[in-house]
Amino acid sequence: MASRIIRRVAGSGARCILASPAKSPSSSLPAPGRDFSSQTPITATLFPGDEIGPEIAESVKQVFKAAEIPIKWEEHYIGTEIDPRTQSCLTWESLESVRCNRVGLKGPMATPIGKGHRSLNLTMRKELNLYANVRPCYSLPGYKTRYDNVNLVTIRENTEGEYSGLEHQVVRGVVESLKIITRSASLRVAEYAFHYAKANGRERVSAIHKANIMQKTDGLFLECCREVAEKYPEIKYEEVIIDNCCMMLVKNPTLFDVLVMPNLYGDIISDLCAGLIRGLGLTPSCNIGEGGIALAEAVHGSAPDIAGKNMANPTALLLSSVMMLRHLNLNEKANQIQNAIIGTIADGKYRTADLGGSSSTTEFTNAICDNL
Amino acid sequence: MARRSVARSLLNNLLSMKLEPCSRLTASRSVTYMPRPGDGAPRPVTLIPGDGIGPLVTEAVEQVMTAMHAPVYFEKYDIHGDMKQVPQEVIDSIRKNKVCLKGGLKTPVGGGVSSLNVQLRKELDLYASLVHCSNLPGLPTRHDNVDIVVIRENTEGEYSGLEHEVVPGVVESLKVITKFCSERVAQYAFEYAYLNNRKKVTAVHKANIMKLADGLFLESCREVAMRYPGIKYNEIIVDNCCMQLVSKPEQFDVMVTPNLYGNLVANTAAGIAGGTGFMPGGNVGAGHAIFEQGASAGNVGNEKLLDQKKANPVALLFSSAMMLRHLQFPSFADRLETAVKRVISEGKYRTKDLGGQNTTQEVVDAIIAALD
């Protein structure tokens, strides 16, 4: 049984190495029905990251062990030299490991500043073809912020749009930057958005755009969303102009459910939503790639000022790992861990410094393990 | 003994007396404004009622102006958002009068008609758009100490309208940034800060991704900042900016942004300060100025609001006060603003966006009654 699964995983890994980059949208849905029995461990790649990364990665490993989750971690670290095969400090082996394992968890990475190599996030995004960034934002009960009852998910197209990086200087003092929207990428992310909404019991998907001004580009994005919406008649679909969306989000965020948008708007709106629930330290995130790859990550920085002091808040990385579990259809375990985290924060007895408490990382992690 | 106790009780009275601003001062500030002979002659102002709630709120302004006997008279032109382009007579009128007051013009989504709002701005070269978002007493908000002015480049950037389909399914949109336009809007922002006693100007950008385009914008801002050493200058990335706006808005003073980010930031700031129904704004160029509701969130009000005539006229009334100052009638502007603020703080007449049930006309009547 185990050997058959290993062969299947290895086979799909080999397939993905030889696969062409331009895939049809239908093959991009995450593999449904991955039904692993609780005995066979799933291998997942873990990038602990820098500074506070290793500490919070330890927390995740501890919680997973306490919850008896069948995951075997394969740890990879960022090299100090540039790997010529990837043109960055991320080695080819690390990327291959994610491609083969299909799931990964990434801690915060400090991008070294310098020329001659690509940024780490850009490398991962391009090499693994991560096309959708999913960020659920929900108010944590017991942790009071200005906004209550926030419960929305932002899904952002991650590969094209305004972030194509295609700029040039026409003449001195005049710069052009290209925003590119393609049918295939828009269909892909719209498909994922509706699939996610259906799989997670969400009722409504809102497409965010500025098609009254950018008629052809955002118009194409909207067209693709509408096409996909017709295939999911049970999910309500609406379109909201971006400035109206910003205004409604700060006045009444409960109006939104799932938001799907192109790259730039997604960047801004997902950070705005993180601000509503008081910061990136609590926000989970997951990047979905072609062929069902899921790379969950903590979007906060590496916080060098509290590195090594056992003060870091592992919530973001833990909630991201929960997203990873849901992607693997291990929903019971995911709920178990999520409830433990929410319960610990709601109790208020053990909270890390950024939430206004005084517990250390290990105390907080132990409290979560106890609450499982 | 008795004298000491009398003295002490007098002293106690003095110390416990709350220092309230003299109500006469806030009600009618004595303006030392020495006009030139002939300044009192009525000035013509082009008036464009527009679509949706536009006619309702511009009528409100007309009523209040008549009640105040303000030295302005309106030349009304009826244009609608679905027209192909702005009629030449309207442009000529604005060129002659130099000042215009406008309700919203609805921009149809994706239809292939370019926005009339954008056309007006480009035709008259109104290169800076200004929105003033601040807390008003009597207006319930989640954030305090909000007093932000967003100055947005109005003619280029993402709104160039230069789009084309490369091949079927792939669309490109050009974002154009020029030194000329960036410099003049930065100059306007610093000049505004200088003339209005503002302490800090923040440039909003995404130059870590769009290095050349937003990099050029930042360069221009930095050059202008050096000419105003008394005003603090800093830069913030747009996604971080939105996150800071919803958590710590008091750190922002004047913000200068390219076209698209300005739209988002202005609507977000309007939302946190109490809603787009209250924030004044305008578009200004070298020779002309058009005043309108500051941040309209891309819509002109819905049908129900129109039918029930419950639109909020406050934003346009504040904009018309800005217009009166622009025309150098400060005393009328002050009287108008004081009356509106009094009605809002009393809270007896509230339109739908404040949770009340009063119609526009009732609010206007209350404001006219509050005029002194």
Boltz contact constraints between the chains, C-beta under 6 A:
constraints:
  - contact:
      token1: [A, 146]
      token2: [B, 142]
      max_distance: 6.0
  - contact:
      token1: [A, 163]
      token2: [B, 209]
      max_distance: 6.0
  - contact:
      token1: [A, 167]
      token2: [B, 212]
      max_distance: 6.0
  - contact:
      token1: [A, 167]
      token2: [B, 213]
      max_distance: 6.0
  - contact:
      token1: [A, 173]
      token2: [B, 178]
      max_distance: 6.0
  - contact:
      token1: [A, 173]
      token2: [B, 179]
      max_distance: 6.0
  - contact:
      token1: [A, 174]
      token2: [B, 178]
      max_distance: 6.0
  - contact:
      token1: [A, 175]
      token2: [B, 177]
      max_distance: 6.0
  - contact:
      token1: [A, 175]
      token2: [B, 212]
      max_distance: 6.0
  - contact:
      token1: [A, 175]
      token2: [B, 213]
      max_distance: 6.0
  - contact:
      token1: [A, 175]
      token2: [B, 216]
      max_distance: 6.0
  - contact:
      token1: [A, 176]
      token2: [B, 174]
      max_distance: 6.0
  - contact:
      token1: [A, 176]
      token2: [B, 176]
      max_distance: 6.0
  - contact:
      token1: [A, 177]
      token2: [B, 175]
      max_distance: 6.0
  - contact:
      token1: [A, 177]
      token2: [B, 210]
      max_distance: 6.0
  - contact:
      token1: [A, 177]
      token2: [B, 213]
      max_distance: 6.0
  - contact:
      token1: [A, 178]
      token2: [B, 172]
      max_distance: 6.0
  - contact:
      token1: [A, 179]
      token2: [B, 173]
      max_distance: 6.0
  - contact:
      token1: [A, 180]
      token2: [B, 172]
      max_distance: 6.0
  - contact:
      token1: [A, 181]
      token2: [B, 171]
      max_distance: 6.0
  - contact:
      token1: [A, 182]
      token2: [B, 169]
      max_distance: 6.0
  - contact:
      token1: [A, 182]
      token2: [B, 170]
      max_distance: 6.0
  - contact:
      token1: [A, 183]
      token2: [B, 169]
      max_distance: 6.0
  - contact:
      token1: [A, 211]
      token2: [B, 109]
      max_distance: 6.0
  - contact:
      token1: [A, 211]
      token2: [B, 110]
      max_distance: 6.0
  - contact:
      token1: [A, 212]
      token2: [B, 107]
      max_distance: 6.0
  - contact:
      token1: [A, 212]
      token2: [B, 109]
      max_distance: 6.0
  - contact:
      token1: [A, 213]
      token2: [B, 159]
      max_distance: 6.0
  - contact:
      token1: [A, 214]
      token2: [B, 173]
      max_distance: 6.0
  - contact:
      token1: [A, 215]
      token2: [B, 110]
      max_distance: 6.0
  - contact:
      token1: [A, 216]
      token2: [B, 163]
      max_distance: 6.0
  - contact:
      token1: [A, 216]
      token2: [B, 171]
      max_distance: 6.0
  - contact:
      token1: [A, 217]
      token2: [B, 163]
      max_distance: 6.0
  - contact:
      token1: [A, 217]
      token2: [B, 171]
      max_distance: 6.0
  - contact:
      token1: [A, 217]
      token2: [B, 173]
      max_distance: 6.0
  - contact:
      token1: [A, 219]
      token2: [B, 110]
      max_distance: 6.0
  - contact:
      token1: [A, 220]
      token2: [B, 171]
      max_distance: 6.0
  - contact:
      token1: [A, 241]
      token2: [B, 298]
      max_distance: 6.0
  - contact:
      token1: [A, 243]
      token2: [B, 263]
      max_distance: 6.0
  - contact:
      token1: [A, 243]
      token2: [B, 267]
      max_distance: 6.0
  - contact:
      token1: [A, 243]
      token2: [B, 297]
      max_distance: 6.0
  - contact:
      token1: [A, 243]
      token2: [B, 298]
      max_distance: 6.0
  - contact:
      token1: [A, 244]
      token2: [B, 297]
      max_distance: 6.0
  - contact:
      token1: [A, 244]
      token2: [B, 298]
      max_distance: 6.0
  - contact:
      token1: [A, 246]
      token2: [B, 264]
      max_distance: 6.0
  - contact:
      token1: [A, 246]
      token2: [B, 267]
      max_distance: 6.0
  - contact:
      token1: [A, 246]
      token2: [B, 268]
      max_distance: 6.0
  - contact:
      token1: [A, 247]
      token2: [B, 267]
      max_distance: 6.0
  - contact:
      token1: [A, 247]
      token2: [B, 271]
      max_distance: 6.0
  - contact:
      token1: [A, 247]
      token2: [B, 276]
      max_distance: 6.0
  - contact:
      token1: [A, 247]
      token2: [B, 297]
      max_distance: 6.0
  - contact:
      token1: [A, 250]
      token2: [B, 246]
      max_distance: 6.0
  - contact:
      token1: [A, 250]
      token2: [B, 268]
      max_distance: 6.0
  - contact:
      token1: [A, 250]
      token2: [B, 271]
      max_distance: 6.0
  - contact:
      token1: [A, 250]
      token2: [B, 272]
      max_distance: 6.0
  - contact:
      token1: [A, 251]
      token2: [B, 271]
      max_distance: 6.0
  - contact:
      token1: [A, 267]
      token2: [B, 239]
      max_distance: 6.0
  - contact:
      token1: [A, 268]
      token2: [B, 238]
      max_distance: 6.0
  - contact:
      token1: [A, 268]
      token2: [B, 239]
      max_distance: 6.0
  - contact:
      token1: [A, 268]
      token2: [B, 242]
      max_distance: 6.0
  - contact:
      token1: [A, 271]
      token2: [B, 239]
      max_distance: 6.0
  - contact:
      token1: [A, 271]
      token2: [B, 242]
      max_distance: 6.0
  - contact:
      token1: [A, 271]
      token2: [B, 243]
      max_distance: 6.0
  - contact:
      token1: [A, 272]
      token2: [B, 242]
      max_distance: 6.0
  - contact:
      token1: [A, 275]
      token2: [B, 243]
      max_distance: 6.0
  - contact:
      token1: [A, 275]
      token2: [B, 246]
      max_distance: 6.0
  - contact:
      token1: [A, 275]
      token2: [B, 247]
      max_distance: 6.0
  - contact:
      token1: [A, 276]
      token2: [B, 246]
      max_distance: 6.0
